[in-house]
Amino acid sequence: MEQDSLLVMEHIHKRFPGVVALNDVQFRLRAGEIHALLGENGAGKSTLIKVLTGVEHLDGGTVTMEGTPISVKSPLEAQRQGISTVYQEVNLCPHLSVAENIYAGREPIKFCKIDWRTINQKSKELLKQFDLDIDVTAKLDNYSVAVQQMIAIARAVDVQAKILILDEPTSSLSTAEVEKLFQIMSMLKDRGLGIVFVTHFLDQVYAVTDRITVLRNGEYVGTYNTAELPKVELIGKMIGKEYEALESTPPAAAQDSEAEEFLRLEHAGTGSISDVSFSLKRGEVSGFSGLLGSGRSEIARLLFGADRHTSGKVCIEGKECSLKDPLEAIRHGIAFCSENRKTEGIIGDLTIRENIIIALQAKRGLGRVIGYSEAQQIADRFIEELAIKTPSADQQIKNLSGGNQQKVLLARWLATDPDLLILDEPTRGIDIGAKAEIQKVVMRLAQEGMSCVFISSEMEEMLRCCSRMYVLRDKEIVDELTGEAINEHHIMQIIAGEGETVNEEV
């Protein structure tokens, strides 16, 4: 055992029905360090955190904090032990004030009443330590996700945390907001906190962490000093194979100018975007690039009928149509994987099989019910084709890792045999191996003649996957790029308002 360890977890075992989630895992955290916990989805990271924070109970192993064995039975008990967690999706109360969120469950009392003056004053003083000068009496949902995360971290620290767990804290933040978070993390590190940093952004790991622990398939791979572990080796340890396997993903094929057009928008708009024009060809992966809020997701929702167009027109295979709702879009051969996997994608209490066939059943209608045998054949086919890690199609989808949930959603839409597949942030929050597999599937589908729309905040995968790129700014398409014009420097110039060469033919 390391003499300076703040936290030691040894021989950790956790089983779920049909699944060994953790098998003899160990983890050691020092005071005053930022320690990355990495691995593919399904590697056991989330389960290890749940065991540490009392969400799940141990099946075997020991947990020691500052040399004393502890047994955490609930998140509240974890908090009392000095273990605080800030999740990717901020778990505060949006309709309460900032101050109420910070002091919820531990409000100071004066004359048998809650001392609101003290709560507001102390909240303001606390947030100033995080360079946040905001109205603490305003509702939490008045503020951006980035500010809400800072508030969650401030609350976590204020409850006398010794260990702070940050679970995918940067997935919804801008570059400037990430830099600000890193400054806060460094400040807390200097105060002696042990910080567990869970992320899929490897550049961020190397920018801010001291050590890395890697899990794979529920087992401990190793712990390494960040500065001494090359990124290529780290990826190999995470996925259990050489990095060259990822590099074998071919770049997007050049666009075919003679390809058949599947869909065209002409001056189309909804309540949130206006005057959008472009076309989608068969066999192409068309990317929509731009900053958050540029209109990428709004275009995806328009194409799927989730937001009905109120101006302009939509033409499919040369014929004007009105995509009044998603069901009509499905019947026109359009499929859509939303960026909000948890709220607009998976149905957690249903099985993998049920989640896969639900869109196909909607397309067929209630008069043609899919029987169990056919449903099982469809599920088994896509479980094999997409390498979905599960004991069986009867497993509830909520028990799968994020990457495998995403594959199930992809299977759901592929089962409808679509002509157009819209993917909005299909690889957000999933591991590098699953990302590569999904990218390969997308390009294979394009080669087979499917039209694909690909939206991602990760420029590298956009450049890898897309043969045509539409660049958006302020909810308008400002340029269309093909061939050698699709490069990161050029796209960044256009987003910044430089170097535009809008294709007037769209």
C-alpha positions as CSV (number, residue, x, y, z in Angstrom):
1,M,0.0,0.0,0.0
2,E,1.2,3.5,-0.8
3,Q,2.0,5.3,2.4
4,D,0.5,8.6,1.3
5,S,-2.8,7.2,0.0
6,L,-5.9,9.1,0.9
7,L,-8.2,6.3,-0.5
8,V,-7.4,2.6,-1.1
9,M,-9.9,0.2,-2.7
10,E,-8.6,-3.4,-2.9
11,H,-10.0,-6.6,-4.4
12,I,-13.3,-4.9,-5.3
13,H,-16.0,-7.3,-6.6
14,K,-19.4,-6.4,-7.9
15,R,-21.9,-8.6,-9.7
16,F,-25.2,-8.0,-11.4
17,P,-27.5,-10.6,-12.8
18,G,-25.6,-12.3,-15.6
19,V,-22.8,-9.7,-15.4
20,V,-19.5,-9.5,-13.5
21,A,-19.2,-5.7,-13.4
22,L,-16.0,-5.5,-11.2
23,N,-13.5,-8.4,-10.7
24,D,-10.6,-7.9,-8.3
25,V,-10.3,-4.1,-9.0
26,Q,-8.0,-1.8,-7.1
27,F,-7.8,2.0,-7.0
28,R,-5.6,4.3,-4.9
29,L,-6.0,8.0,-4.6
30,R,-3.5,10.4,-3.0
31,A,-4.3,13.7,-1.3
32,G,-3.5,16.6,-3.5
33,E,-3.6,14.8,-6.8
34,I,-5.9,14.7,-9.9
35,H,-6.3,11.1,-10.8
36,A,-7.9,10.0,-14.1
37,L,-10.1,6.9,-14.1
38,L,-10.3,5.6,-17.7
39,G,-11.6,2.8,-19.7
40,E,-14.1,1.9,-22.4
41,N,-17.8,2.0,-21.7
42,G,-18.5,-1.1,-19.8
43,A,-15.0,-1.2,-18.3
44,G,-16.4,-0.6,-14.8
45,K,-15.7,3.0,-14.1
46,S,-19.3,4.0,-13.2
47,T,-19.8,0.9,-11.1
48,L,-16.6,1.6,-9.1
49,I,-17.8,5.1,-8.4
50,K,-21.2,3.8,-7.4
51,V,-19.6,1.4,-5.0
52,L,-17.4,4.1,-3.5
53,T,-20.3,6.5,-3.1
54,G,-22.8,3.9,-1.7
55,V,-25.1,3.8,-4.6
56,E,-24.2,0.1,-5.0
57,H,-23.1,-2.3,-2.3
58,L,-19.9,-4.2,-2.4
59,D,-19.9,-8.0,-3.1
60,G,-16.3,-8.3,-2.0
61,G,-13.2,-6.2,-1.2
62,T,-12.2,-3.4,1.2
63,V,-12.3,0.4,1.1
64,T,-9.9,2.3,3.3
65,M,-9.8,6.1,3.8
66,E,-6.9,7.8,5.5
67,G,-5.9,4.4,6.9
68,T,-9.3,3.6,8.4
69,P,-11.6,0.9,6.8
70,I,-15.0,2.4,5.8
71,S,-18.3,0.8,4.6
72,V,-20.4,3.3,2.7
73,K,-24.0,2.3,2.5
74,S,-25.6,5.4,0.9
75,P,-24.6,8.6,-0.9
76,L,-25.5,10.6,2.2
77,E,-23.1,8.5,4.2
78,A,-20.4,9.0,1.5
79,Q,-20.9,12.7,1.9
80,R,-20.4,12.4,5.6
81,Q,-17.2,10.5,5.0
82,G,-16.0,13.4,2.9
83,I,-16.7,11.9,-0.6
84,S,-18.6,14.2,-3.0
85,T,-19.5,13.5,-6.6
86,V,-20.4,15.9,-9.4
87,Y,-22.0,14.1,-12.3
88,Q,-22.1,14.9,-16.0
89,E,-25.8,15.7,-15.7
90,V,-25.9,18.2,-12.8
91,N,-28.0,16.6,-10.0
92,L,-29.2,19.8,-8.4
93,C,-32.7,21.2,-8.2
94,P,-33.3,23.6,-11.1
95,H,-36.3,25.4,-9.6
96,L,-34.6,26.2,-6.4
97,S,-32.3,29.2,-6.0
98,V,-28.5,28.8,-6.2
99,A,-28.2,29.3,-2.5
100,E,-30.9,26.8,-1.7
101,N,-29.1,24.2,-3.8
102,I,-25.8,24.9,-2.1
103,Y,-27.3,24.5,1.4
104,A,-30.0,21.9,0.7
105,G,-30.2,19.5,3.7
106,R,-27.9,21.6,5.9
107,E,-29.7,24.9,6.2
108,P,-28.6,27.1,9.2
109,I,-31.4,27.7,11.7
110,K,-32.0,30.9,13.6
111,F,-34.9,31.4,16.0
112,C,-36.4,28.0,14.9
113,K,-36.5,29.2,11.3
114,I,-34.2,28.8,8.3
115,D,-31.7,31.7,8.3
116,W,-32.0,32.8,4.7
117,R,-29.8,35.8,5.1
118,T,-26.9,33.7,6.3
119,I,-27.5,31.2,3.5
120,N,-27.4,33.8,0.8
121,Q,-24.4,35.6,2.3
122,K,-22.3,32.4,2.7
123,S,-23.3,31.2,-0.7
124,K,-22.1,34.4,-2.3
125,E,-18.8,34.2,-0.4
126,L,-18.3,30.6,-1.4
127,L,-18.9,31.2,-5.1
128,K,-16.4,34.1,-5.1
129,Q,-13.7,31.5,-4.4
130,F,-14.7,30.0,-7.7
131,D,-14.7,33.5,-9.5
132,L,-18.5,33.3,-9.7
133,D,-20.2,36.7,-9.0
134,I,-23.9,35.8,-9.6
135,D,-27.2,36.4,-7.9
136,V,-27.5,33.5,-5.5
137,T,-31.2,34.2,-5.0
138,A,-32.0,33.5,-8.6
139,K,-33.2,30.0,-9.7
140,L,-30.5,27.6,-10.7
141,D,-31.9,27.1,-14.2
142,N,-31.3,30.7,-15.0
143,Y,-27.7,29.8,-15.5
144,S,-25.7,27.9,-18.1
145,V,-24.7,24.2,-17.6
146,A,-21.1,25.4,-17.0
147,V,-22.1,27.7,-14.1
148,Q,-24.4,25.0,-12.7
149,Q,-21.4,22.6,-12.7
150,M,-19.3,25.2,-10.8
151,I,-22.1,25.6,-8.3
152,A,-22.3,21.8,-7.9
153,I,-18.5,21.7,-7.3
154,A,-18.7,24.5,-4.8
155,R,-21.4,22.7,-2.9
156,A,-19.4,19.5,-2.9
157,V,-16.3,21.3,-1.5
158,D,-18.3,23.2,1.1
159,V,-19.5,20.0,2.7
160,Q,-16.0,19.4,3.8
161,A,-15.1,17.0,1.0
162,K,-11.7,15.2,1.0
163,I,-12.4,13.4,-2.2
164,L,-14.1,15.0,-5.2
165,I,-15.3,12.8,-8.1
166,L,-15.9,14.6,-11.4
167,D,-17.8,12.3,-13.7
168,E,-17.6,13.6,-17.3
169,P,-17.7,17.2,-16.2
170,T,-16.5,18.7,-19.5
171,S,-18.8,17.0,-22.1
172,S,-21.1,20.0,-22.4
173,L,-18.6,22.8,-21.9
174,S,-16.9,25.2,-24.3
175,T,-13.1,25.4,-24.5
176,A,-13.0,28.5,-22.3
177,E,-15.3,26.8,-19.7
178,V,-13.1,23.7,-19.7
179,E,-10.0,25.9,-19.0
180,K,-11.9,27.6,-16.1
181,L,-12.8,24.2,-14.7
182,F,-9.2,23.1,-14.9
183,Q,-8.2,26.2,-12.9
184,I,-10.7,25.3,-10.2
185,M,-9.4,21.7,-10.1
186,S,-5.8,22.9,-9.7
187,M,-6.9,25.2,-6.9
188,L,-8.7,22.3,-5.1
189,K,-5.7,20.1,-5.7
190,D,-3.4,22.7,-4.0
191,R,-5.8,22.6,-1.0
192,G,-5.1,18.9,-0.6
193,L,-8.2,17.4,-2.1
194,G,-8.0,14.1,-4.0
195,I,-9.8,14.5,-7.3
196,V,-11.0,11.6,-9.4
197,F,-11.5,12.7,-13.0
198,V,-13.6,10.5,-15.3
199,T,-13.5,11.6,-18.9
200,H,-13.3,10.4,-22.5
201,F,-11.3,13.4,-23.7
202,L,-7.7,12.1,-23.6
203,D,-6.2,15.5,-24.3
204,Q,-7.8,16.8,-21.1
205,V,-6.3,13.9,-19.2
206,Y,-2.8,14.9,-20.3
207,A,-3.5,18.5,-19.6
208,V,-4.6,18.3,-16.0
209,T,-4.0,14.9,-14.3
210,D,-1.1,13.5,-12.3
211,R,-1.9,9.7,-12.6
212,I,-4.1,7.4,-14.6
213,T,-5.9,4.2,-13.6
214,V,-7.2,2.0,-16.4
215,L,-10.0,-0.5,-16.2
216,R,-11.0,-2.9,-18.9
217,N,-13.9,-5.4,-18.9
218,G,-14.4,-4.9,-15.2
219,E,-10.8,-5.6,-14.3
220,Y,-7.8,-3.6,-13.2
221,V,-5.2,-2.9,-15.9
222,G,-2.8,-0.6,-14.1
223,T,-2.0,2.8,-12.6
224,Y,0.5,5.0,-14.4
225,N,2.1,8.4,-14.1
226,T,0.5,10.6,-16.7
227,A,3.7,12.2,-17.9
228,E,5.3,8.8,-18.4
229,L,2.5,7.1,-20.4
230,P,2.4,7.9,-24.2
231,K,-1.1,8.4,-25.5
232,V,-0.8,5.6,-28.0
233,E,0.1,3.2,-25.2
234,L,-2.8,4.4,-23.1
235,I,-5.3,3.8,-25.9
236,G,-3.9,0.3,-26.3
237,K,-4.4,-0.4,-22.6
238,M,-7.9,0.9,-22.7
239,I,-9.1,-1.1,-25.7
240,G,-6.9,-4.2,-25.3
241,K,-5.5,-3.9,-28.8
242,E,-3.0,-1.9,-30.8
243,Y,-3.9,1.6,-31.8
244,E,-3.4,0.7,-35.5
245,A,-6.8,-1.0,-35.3
246,L,-8.4,2.5,-35.0
247,E,-6.2,3.9,-37.7
248,S,-7.6,1.3,-40.1
249,T,-10.8,3.2,-40.2
250,P,-10.7,4.6,-43.8
251,P,-11.2,8.3,-44.4
252,A,-14.5,9.4,-46.0
253,A,-14.6,8.8,-49.7
254,A,-14.7,11.8,-52.0
255,Q,-18.2,12.8,-53.0
256,D,-19.7,11.5,-56.2
257,S,-21.0,14.5,-58.2
258,E,-23.3,12.2,-60.1
259,A,-24.8,10.7,-57.0
260,E,-28.6,10.7,-56.8
261,E,-30.2,13.3,-54.6
262,F,-32.3,11.9,-51.8
263,L,-33.5,15.1,-49.9
264,R,-33.5,18.8,-50.5
265,L,-34.4,21.7,-48.3
266,E,-35.2,25.0,-49.9
267,H,-35.4,28.1,-47.7
268,A,-36.9,26.0,-44.9
269,G,-37.3,27.2,-41.4
270,T,-38.9,26.4,-38.0
271,G,-39.5,28.6,-35.0
272,S,-35.7,28.4,-34.1
273,I,-34.0,28.5,-37.6
274,S,-34.9,30.1,-40.9
275,D,-34.0,30.1,-44.6
276,V,-32.0,26.8,-44.6
277,S,-31.1,25.3,-48.0
278,F,-29.1,22.3,-48.8
279,S,-29.3,18.8,-50.4
280,L,-28.3,15.4,-49.3
281,K,-27.1,12.8,-51.8
282,R,-27.2,9.0,-51.5
283,G,-23.9,7.4,-50.5
284,E,-22.6,10.6,-48.8
285,V,-21.9,11.4,-45.2
286,S,-22.8,15.1,-44.9
287,G,-21.5,16.8,-41.8
288,F,-23.0,19.9,-40.0
289,S,-20.2,21.7,-38.3
290,G,-20.4,24.7,-36.0
291,L,-20.3,25.8,-32.4
292,L,-22.9,24.8,-29.8
293,G,-26.0,26.7,-30.5
294,S,-25.2,27.2,-34.2
295,G,-28.3,25.4,-35.4
296,R,-26.9,21.9,-36.0
297,S,-29.4,20.0,-33.8
298,E,-32.3,22.2,-35.0
299,I,-31.6,21.1,-38.6
300,A,-31.6,17.5,-37.5
301,R,-34.9,17.9,-35.7
302,L,-36.4,19.6,-38.8
303,L,-35.3,16.7,-41.0
304,F,-37.0,14.3,-38.7
305,G,-40.2,16.2,-38.3
306,A,-39.6,16.7,-34.6
307,D,-39.7,20.4,-35.3
308,R,-42.2,21.1,-38.2
309,H,-41.0,23.5,-40.9
310,T,-43.1,26.6,-41.1
311,S,-41.5,28.1,-44.2
312,G,-39.8,26.9,-47.4
313,K,-40.2,23.4,-48.6
314,V,-38.8,19.9,-48.2
315,C,-38.4,17.6,-51.2
316,I,-37.7,13.8,-50.9
317,E,-36.7,12.1,-54.1
318,G,-37.8,15.1,-56.1
319,K,-41.3,15.3,-54.6
320,E,-42.3,18.0,-52.2
321,C,-43.6,16.7,-48.8
322,S,-44.5,17.9,-45.4
323,L,-42.7,16.2,-42.6
324,K,-45.3,17.0,-40.0
325,D,-44.1,14.6,-37.4
326,P,-41.4,11.9,-36.7
327,L,-43.8,9.0,-37.8
328,E,-44.2,10.6,-41.2
329,A,-40.4,11.0,-41.4
330,I,-39.9,7.3,-40.5
331,R,-42.3,6.3,-43.3
332,H,-40.3,8.4,-45.7
333,G,-37.2,6.4,-44.8
334,I,-35.6,8.9,-42.3
335,A,-34.0,7.8,-39.1
336,F,-32.7,10.0,-36.2
337,C,-30.4,9.3,-33.3
338,S,-30.8,12.2,-31.0
339,E,-28.0,13.7,-29.0
340,N,-30.1,13.3,-25.8
341,R,-29.6,9.5,-25.5
342,K,-31.1,9.2,-22.1
343,T,-34.2,11.4,-22.5
344,E,-35.0,11.0,-26.2
345,G,-33.4,7.6,-27.0
346,I,-33.3,4.6,-24.7
347,I,-36.3,3.3,-22.8
348,G,-34.5,2.1,-19.8
349,D,-36.9,-0.5,-18.4
350,L,-37.4,-2.2,-21.7
351,T,-35.1,-4.9,-23.0
352,I,-32.5,-4.6,-25.8
353,R,-34.8,-6.5,-28.1
354,E,-37.8,-4.2,-27.3
355,N,-35.7,-1.1,-27.8
356,I,-34.4,-2.3,-31.1
357,I,-37.7,-3.1,-32.7
358,I,-39.8,-0.2,-31.4
359,A,-39.2,2.1,-34.4
360,L,-39.8,-0.7,-36.9
361,Q,-43.1,-1.5,-35.2
362,A,-44.1,2.2,-35.5
363,K,-43.2,2.2,-39.2
364,R,-45.3,-1.0,-39.8
365,G,-48.2,0.2,-37.7
366,L,-50.3,-1.7,-35.1
367,G,-51.9,-3.8,-37.8
368,R,-48.6,-5.7,-38.4
369,V,-47.4,-6.7,-35.0
370,I,-43.8,-8.0,-34.9
371,G,-43.9,-11.4,-33.2
372,Y,-41.4,-12.6,-30.7
373,S,-39.5,-14.9,-33.1
374,E,-39.0,-12.1,-35.6
375,A,-38.1,-9.6,-32.9
376,Q,-35.5,-12.0,-31.5
377,Q,-34.0,-12.6,-35.0
378,I,-33.7,-8.8,-35.6
379,A,-32.1,-8.2,-32.2
380,D,-29.7,-11.1,-32.5
381,R,-28.6,-9.9,-35.9
382,F,-27.8,-6.4,-34.8
383,I,-26.2,-7.5,-31.5
384,E,-23.8,-9.5,-33.6
385,E,-23.3,-6.9,-36.4
386,L,-22.7,-4.0,-34.0
387,A,-20.8,-6.1,-31.4
388,I,-23.2,-5.1,-28.6
389,K,-21.8,-6.4,-25.3
390,T,-24.7,-8.1,-23.5
391,P,-25.5,-11.6,-22.1
392,S,-28.7,-11.6,-24.2
393,A,-31.3,-9.5,-25.9
394,D,-33.4,-9.9,-22.7
395,Q,-31.1,-7.6,-20.8
396,Q,-32.6,-4.2,-19.8
397,I,-31.0,-1.5,-21.8
398,K,-30.4,0.6,-18.7
399,N,-27.9,-2.0,-17.5
400,L,-25.6,-1.5,-20.5
401,S,-22.7,0.9,-20.8
402,G,-23.2,4.2,-22.7
403,G,-21.4,2.9,-25.7
404,N,-23.5,-0.2,-26.0
405,Q,-26.7,1.8,-25.4
406,Q,-25.7,4.0,-28.4
407,K,-25.2,0.9,-30.5
408,V,-28.7,-0.3,-29.6
409,L,-30.1,3.0,-30.7
410,L,-28.2,2.7,-34.0
411,A,-29.6,-0.8,-34.4
412,R,-33.1,0.5,-33.7
413,W,-32.9,2.8,-36.7
414,L,-31.0,0.4,-39.0
415,A,-33.8,-2.1,-38.4
416,T,-36.1,0.3,-40.2
417,D,-33.9,0.1,-43.3
418,P,-33.7,3.9,-43.7
419,D,-32.6,5.9,-46.7
420,L,-31.3,8.7,-44.5
421,L,-29.7,8.2,-41.1
422,I,-29.3,11.3,-39.0
423,L,-26.7,11.0,-36.2
424,D,-26.5,13.9,-33.7
425,E,-23.5,13.5,-31.4
426,P,-23.5,9.7,-31.8
427,T,-20.2,9.2,-30.0
428,R,-20.5,11.7,-27.2
429,G,-19.6,10.2,-23.9
430,I,-18.6,6.8,-25.2
431,D,-15.2,5.1,-25.3
432,I,-12.6,5.4,-28.1
433,G,-13.2,1.8,-29.2
434,A,-16.9,2.2,-29.6
435,K,-16.4,5.5,-31.4
436,A,-14.2,3.8,-34.0
437,E,-16.8,1.0,-34.5
438,I,-19.6,3.5,-35.0
439,Q,-17.6,5.5,-37.4
440,K,-16.8,2.4,-39.5
441,V,-20.5,1.5,-39.5
442,V,-21.5,5.0,-40.8
443,M,-19.0,4.9,-43.6
444,R,-20.0,1.3,-44.5
445,L,-23.6,2.4,-44.8
446,A,-22.6,5.3,-47.0
447,Q,-20.7,3.0,-49.3
448,E,-23.8,0.8,-49.5
449,G,-25.8,3.9,-50.8
450,M,-27.3,5.3,-47.6
451,S,-27.4,9.0,-47.1
452,C,-26.0,10.0,-43.7
453,V,-26.0,13.2,-41.7
454,F,-23.3,13.4,-39.1
455,I,-23.1,16.0,-36.3
456,S,-20.3,16.0,-33.8
457,S,-18.5,18.5,-31.6
458,E,-15.2,16.5,-32.2
459,M,-13.7,17.9,-35.3
460,E,-11.3,15.0,-35.8
461,E,-14.2,12.5,-36.3
462,M,-16.0,15.0,-38.6
463,L,-13.0,15.2,-40.8
464,R,-12.7,11.4,-40.8
465,C,-16.3,10.6,-41.6
466,C,-17.7,13.4,-43.8
467,S,-17.3,13.8,-47.6
468,R,-19.4,17.0,-47.6
469,M,-19.4,19.6,-44.8
470,Y,-22.0,22.3,-44.2
471,V,-20.7,25.0,-41.8
472,L,-23.1,26.9,-39.6
473,R,-22.9,30.1,-37.7
474,D,-25.7,31.8,-35.8
475,K,-28.2,29.3,-37.1
476,E,-27.4,29.8,-40.7
477,I,-25.5,27.7,-43.2
478,V,-22.5,29.9,-44.2
479,D,-20.5,27.5,-46.3
480,E,-20.5,24.2,-48.0
481,L,-17.2,22.3,-48.3
482,T,-16.0,19.3,-50.3
483,G,-12.7,17.6,-51.1
484,E,-9.5,19.3,-49.8
485,A,-11.5,22.3,-48.6
486,I,-12.7,20.1,-45.6
487,N,-9.9,20.8,-43.2
488,E,-9.9,22.0,-39.6
489,H,-8.1,25.3,-40.2
490,H,-10.5,26.3,-43.0
491,I,-13.6,25.3,-41.0
492,M,-12.4,27.2,-37.9
493,Q,-11.8,30.3,-40.1
494,I,-15.4,30.1,-41.5
495,I,-16.9,29.6,-38.0
496,A,-15.0,32.7,-36.9
497,G,-16.4,34.7,-39.9
498,E,-13.3,34.5,-42.1
499,G,-12.8,32.9,-45.5
500,E,-16.4,32.2,-46.5
501,T,-17.1,30.9,-49.9
502,V,-20.8,30.0,-49.7
503,N,-21.9,27.6,-52.5
504,E,-24.7,29.5,-54.2
505,E,-25.9,26.3,-55.9
506,V,-27.3,24.8,-52.7
